[in-house]
């Protein structure tokens, strides 16, 4: 039996190593944990900072001395759609997932081996539908909303901050069910508000609904049981005893600054303006019905030009740029993307680590179009249709969850009819 196993193993190793880096194939060498480099390979790579470029070149030259000097980097902000549609300056570019979705025909599918070795370090939620049929986009940074708790206030209230399961939140308040039952003397347990639809998004996801989660553009998902179940949380927010929906003004930042709330949520654009005396901790949103809540975020990442002459070397470049060591070099107002399964490999300060873990649950707007009307992006409905009156009525106990679901569907249909009429487009066969 051991002899047979040895033969099989030897065959597998041979198969892995016989791959030729010939300008067509991407080859990975397991025993060395690197991708093979094509002979005479040279690449021009876009990076966001000088420090990241220096890290890339130094790491490359150290790992691949025979190919020293093969990498040139260009420091530039993520490319706009117009820049992507123009002639590309570099073999590897940085752009947003939403812009990248428009130029898949100009980009290379990096394949399954790349997915297994590199893409695996980015949460699937941040890849959306762009990688459904290949490995085109590699998430690298994210910005958006995270949950936070006031650690100083929690300690003063003698709360146990033990996080036994390592999910980023203390066991005593790692679910909204626990938060609702928490007996603490604070002005606000959680300063929920109904004044902004985008920031409210995560509270609709506790039933495992996400916008277009079926990956069908014409189906926002409102008719599904996952959406209906998620409305339970809106009803349960009544347990916060904060008054009617009209009384719930925006307090996420002010209540946090004044030490009036144990819990809040913040976005990247808010953080630089916060004036905090207390220590706060960034964390994933508490679960509800044992499901994680998924806020929306903006994701930038890498793509490889379809015209690249050295795809295996390009895979090696991205392996280096997505390595745990790159997190120490990446300095930005955005947060480095890294899958929670591998965070033990990171050597970053506590706040950055908190944010990396928190953003693991972030999702992106759908990058798909309406199949019947491909001129319209599926995500537009959440920015153009006003669903907040429905949610306010649900919270104020004026309608049931079933009635709210029905009104969401009606609002979507009305938006679609008006949008189609405004664009004067016909249904596609």
Secondary structure, DSSP 8 states (H G I E B T S, - for coil): -HHHHHHHHHHHHHHHH----SSS---EETTTTEE---TT--EEEEESSHHHHHHHHHHHHHH-GGGTT-EEEEE---B-HHHHHS--SSSEEEEEHHHHGGGGGGB---HHHHHHHTGGGS-GGGTTTTTTTS---EEEEEEEEEEEEEHHHHHHTT-----TT-SSS-GGGSBHHHHHH-----SEEE---SS-HHHHGGGG-TTS--TTTTS-TT--STTSHHHHHHHHHHHHGGGG----GGG----HHHHHHTT-EEEEEEEHHHHTT---SS-EEEE---BBTTB----EEEEEEEEEBTT-S-HHHHHHHHHHHTSTTHHHH--SSSEE---GGGGGG----HHHHHHHHHGGG-EE----EETTEEEEETTHHHHHS--HHHHHHHHTTSS-HHHHHHHHHHHHHHHHHHHHHHHT-----
